[in-house]
Amino acid sequence: MSNESKSIALPPVIVMAYDDEPLKLFALRSAGPYIHVVGHDRTQPIGFPADRVYVYDERRFRALRRAWEAKDADKLSTLMLRCANWHESP
């Protein structure tokens, strides 16, 4: 990854990772059915299915984290239904 791409502000997203753990990551690019995201260090991009990447909202993210930490699968599912999928701007 070039130094130029490391300095560009990337949009935060909510990613529902392994075991439905909600993570705050940063969208790098769309690649077919996947969205490549990175963490704060931006050195290890990983692709997640597009239907597991959502528009970031701090309040919603905190609620998802609380439900996940409480192991409340019903609450987590309900909250996930209210999340909007992230789509790369043209």
N, C-alpha and C positions, 0 to 999 in steps of 0.2 A: 504494500500500500504506500503510495507516495506521500511525501510531507504535505503536499497541497490538500489531499483528501483528509488528512488528519486535522487540518485547521478549519475545515468547513463545519459550520454548526449543523448537526444532524437532529432530526426531529425525534423526541422521546416517544416511545411506544410501550404499551403493555403487552408482554408476551406470556402466554400461558404455556409454561415449560413442562418438564417431566413431572408427573403426578399432579398436574394442574397448578403448579406453583406459579403465582403471578410475579413476573420480574419486570423491572423498569430497565429497558435497553434502548438502543438508538437505531433507527432504521437507516440502512445504508443504501439499499436498492432492491427493486423487484427483479426476480429472475424466474420467469414462468410461474409455476404455482407456489413459489417460495419467496419469502422476503428475507433478505440477508440483514442481520442485525449485529451490533457490536456493543460491548460494554464500555466503560469509561476509558479503558486503555486503547480501544479501537484496533488492536493488533490481531485479534482472532475472530473474524466474521463467521457467523454460523447461519445456516438457512433454516427457517421455520415455515411450516405450511401457512399460507396466507390467511387461512381461517383461524389461526392461533395468534394473530397479531392485531392489536386493537389501538385505536386512537388513545393517546395518553390523557388522562384526567387525574390529577392528584387525589382528589376526594374519592373517586371510584377506585383508584389503585389501593389506597389505604383500606377501603372497605373489603376489597378482594383479599388483601394480605391478612386482615383480621379473620375473615371467614376461613382462609386456608390454614392459618395457624391454629384456629379452633377446631380444625378438621370437620367443619360443617359443610359437607358436600352439597346439601340442598341449597343453602344460602349462597354458596359459591356458584352453583349452576344458575340460580336466579340472577345474581349480579352479572354473570358473564353474558346472559341474554340481553342485558341492557347496554352492553358495550358495542360501539360501532367499529367495524373492521377498518383497519388502516389501508389506505391506497396511496401509492406514490403519485405525487403531483406531476402532471405532464411537463 
